[in-house]
Amino acid sequence: MRPGRYLLLLLGLWLALALVLSALRVAAPEYGGTLVAAWWACGAVLALGAIWDALACPPATAIEVVRVLPDNLALAVRNEAQLEVRNLGRWPIRLEVADDPPTHVDVPELPRQLVLAAGAQARLSYGIFPRRRGDAHFGRLWLRRYSPLALWEVRSRPGEVASVRVFPNFVAASRLAGMDLEREVGAIGVHLRQRRGDGMDFHQLREFRAGDALRQIDWKATARYRKPISREYQDERDQDILFLLDCGRRMRARDAALSHFDHALNALLLTAQVGLRQGDGVGLLTFAAAERGADVDGTRWLAPVKGAKALNQLVHQVYDLHSSTAASDYLEAAQGLLERHRKRALVILVSNVREEDADDLHAAATLLARRHRVVIASLREQALDERIGADPEGLDETLAVLGTLDYLRARERLLLELRQRGLSVIDTLPQQLHVELVAEYLRLKRSNAL
């Protein structure tokens, strides 16, 4: 128990009154005894009131507080949590409650004060904003109880410690569940060309429609039903998508709230969701990671999986993965992938490539392309685009713009060389990676290029 703000204020006033009375005793000594008696009487009333208020302060057992957290938290968005507060005593209680989040989680809507009548309960909703993926450990709650006259306050730590996982922002991916493919990809900004069943795998027989090719006609079924019957095909299924995810220092760049690595994870999950809906398997190999959960060589491997629980497996594989300060070795990563997976697959390398990577990247791409279809998705810093788009003022800014232009041209030359080798190359801002990646996957899928 500690003195409250009001008790300290009253004590200050009582002491200030002593100074005033001392001055009055000098000016009117005949009233000195009366003034001293009055001052001591005020002190006695204050002391008795403080003692009574301390004794009337509700005990810790009079308050029950339960924190309700979501099973998992999504990165950089509002996640709703709740506090259930109950007054078990027979008197109203004024209190203040706050959470104890880890350092990388913001809880701006707490602390909060409330008054509970005897036997009443309240449910407080508040937002949780994680700034980093991984495990988030919450300590016990902070509770401050006030005495009836608010002269005293008592602090306690009710509730239990709790741990939740902070996942990449999979909200967009979860919203796609239950949609058909066209609506699914349209929800994230990708628009498909209309086709009429010209994939590789046979799907079903149906009546001939205007626009069907003659090669689609099933002549035996046509003769049997005595009307034109077409074969309808669908995109080939049971293929593999392998993400080769760079976790090196290049991915630590940050244009806004999320780093390039976080944007890459979000795009990876969305593309994986679309691929799984297409019947393909999805796998992952990381490289240059130096976080808990990665292997000694900085890799984390998930063999291609499919089915209803495949996305959850992928999310649990990457939720606590972070970029490191290590240099990225593309050739070593390519060799590691070929050792782990021999079946032909679509390999999507997600990184931030630069001119100095040319030799290593060419060697890795050549090695992978012998067996797999390769897509290189390179993230571009938005700050560089903004720099060359601004009007320079002075010599230093002009030199900075010229240096940026030279860097970007060299980068474009490298990407052009990769395209000339027959590789699919995506060069985009981090915020648009998910759209470009899904569109390229579907383009390759529908052109039977996998």
C-alpha positions, 0 to 999 in steps of 0.5 A: 500500500502506498499514499495516493495522489490525493493524500499527498496533496492534502499533506502538502496543504496541511504543511503549507497551512503550518507556514501560514499559521506561523506568519499569523502568530507573528502578526496576531500573537494573541490568537497563537494558541487557537491557531495551533490547536486548529492546525493540530485538529486538521492533522488529526482529522486527516490522520483518522480519515487516512487510517479509516480509508486504509482499513477500508481498502479492498483486499486483493481477493476482492478483484478477479481479472482474467486476460483472454488473448487470441490463439495467435497474433497477426503481425503489424495489425490490430489483434483484439484481446479482452480483460474480464474484471469482476468485483467479488466484494460488497463495496464499489471499487475504483481500479486501474488495469494494464497489461504487461506485453513484451517489448515488441508488442504495443498495447496503446489502449491500456491502462484503463480506469473503471469503477465496479459496483459490488458484485458487478463485472466488466469486459474490456476490449483492447488492441494488441499490435505486434511489431515482430514475429515469433513467440510473445510472452505476456507477464502478469497483469498490473492492477491498481486498486484505490481506497474509497476516499482515493487516499491510498492505492495498492498495486498487485499482479493478478492473472497468469503469464501467457505466451502466444505466437505472432504469425505473418499477416495471414489474414488476407490468405485466410479470407481466400478460403472458400472462394473459387479461384477467380474470386480468390486471386481477384481479391488480391488484385490479380485478374485471370484471362478467361479460358475454356478448359484447355489444360493438360489433365482431363476433367470431365465430359460436357456438351459442346459450347460455342468457342470450343476447339474441334480437338476437344470433341470426344467423337465416341461420346458424341456418337453415343449421346447423338449430340456434340460432346467436348472434353474439358481439361484442367490445369495439371495438378500434383506439381510442386512449388518450392520457395527458396527464401533469402534470409540474409542482410539484404532482406532487412531493408524497411520502407514502412512498418514491415521489412522486406522479409516480412513482405516476402513472407506475406507474399509467400503465404498468399502464393502458397494458398493459391497453389494449394487450391490448385492441387499443388504441393508447397515446400520451403528452403531458407538460407542465410538465416541465423535465428533460433530454429534454423539449422547450423548452416542457416537453413530451414527445410519443409518438404512439399506438402499439400492438403487442408493443413498444409498452409498451417504447416508452412505458417508454423515453419516460418512464423519465428524466422527472421532475417539475419546479418549474414551474406547470402550464398545463392549457389550454396542454397541451390545445391542444398535444394537439389540435394533435398528435392529431385522431382521437377518443381517450380522454384521461386527464389525470393531475394533482393539481388544486386549487381555484385551478386551476378556471378553467384546468381548466374551459377545458381540459376543455371544449376537450378534450371537444369531440373526445375522451372525457376522464377527470381523475385527481386524486391526493389527499395521504394526509397531508391525510386523516391530518390531518383524521382525527387528534384535534387538541390545542391551538389551532394543531392545531385551526386546521390541521385546519379549514384542511385541511377547508376546502381539501378541501371546495373541492377536492371542489366543483371535482371535482363541477363537473367531473362535472356537465359529463359528465367522468369524474373519479377522486379517489384516493390515489396508491397506489390510482391504478392500480386506479381508472384501470384500472377506469375505462378498462374501464368506459368501454370496456365501455359503448362510451363511447369 
